[in-house]
């Protein structure tokens, strides 16, 4: 899913969410010829009736008003804040990104494609009635809501952004048709301050529908991969989703300036591959919608990470040892005056211990994983 106009999602100079990261990602996708391995599709912006699947009408009206005149932004709706400053055309750019994710979900459900990618999406913090964390409209929630509207009975959402997927969790807190799983830095040390293991969904029919793995600051490749594989595959096998939606924020990386994990590009690629495999294994027809998300090392990390994601979804993975095309590095320098990375790897070969091999009760990472398993697995009839 791509439309150059998504780069109009621009909070202004100095804001971490620089839209150049989207332009550079698409440029790198093209430099590797991946645009010839996939159908590149642009969709219409989401209309109000679609946005209302998740967002309140008064909030949409407030976004429209701030979009027309940023001076009128109402901070009661999270608009005009440091994180989410209002800008002209904000509604149109945000609705366009949402429209790409919703159209991708529709294509998956129709069977037009098995996989779809919208790396401009993954804006997982937006709430029903407010903007938050650089997110205006929650395209991930809208895509899931559209799948449910089309008749899906089970949709799984897996979020590996460094920040908790709070907006998506909130949207489906009481809906047993949706399983949300978020792996993120512990809320004690990072925005938005939510995502503890005890947050397991609304009591009753939806209890156990929210899963949160709160990782200690400093978690690196081995721990991050161990946590993912200790939680996600077993839950997806039990849930048997008809579609899998994943969010691949690149801000878990050790170079990201806004968080405190220490994950490499190579580990991010392994989780992308794992999500692809899990979609084929557990989602009907391999239905997989992969979204972008956070990521503020906008030259060295984001374009490479999401280019790997596109290649994996296209069944044309980029060799991690591949050299980055010089034409792309020239474009990076022209746009940012930075040299750009030379290879599609950080030079790591990540390994991890399987959970079944046993755990160390004194290890902080293992404590975090065990807390999640104890909180959620019994609710789903699984052993912790």
Secondary structure as UniProt FT lines:
FT   HELIX           4..8
FT   TURN            13..14
FT   HELIX           20..31
FT   TURN            32..33
FT   HELIX           34..36
FT   HELIX           48..51
FT   TURN            52..54
FT   HELIX           57..68
FT   HELIX           70..72
FT   HELIX           75..77
FT   TURN            83..84
FT   TURN            88..89
FT   HELIX           90..110
FT   STRAND          115..118
FT   TURN            119..120
FT   TURN            124..125
FT   TURN            128..129
FT   TURN            133..134
FT   HELIX           139..149
FT   TURN            150..151
FT   STRAND          155..159
FT   HELIX           166..171
FT   TURN            172..174
FT   TURN            176..177
FT   STRAND          178..185
FT   TURN            187..189
FT   TURN            191..192
FT   TURN            197..198
FT   TURN            205..208
FT   STRAND          210..215
FT   TURN            217..218
FT   HELIX           221..239
FT   STRAND          243..247
FT   TURN            251..252
FT   TURN            254..255
FT   TURN            257..258
FT   STRAND          262..263
FT   HELIX           265..282
FT   HELIX           284..286
FT   STRAND          288..291
FT   TURN            298..301
FT   HELIX           302..313
FT   TURN            314..315
FT   TURN            320..321
FT   HELIX           326..336
FT   HELIX           355..357
FT   TURN            361..362
FT   HELIX           364..376
FT   HELIX           377..380
//
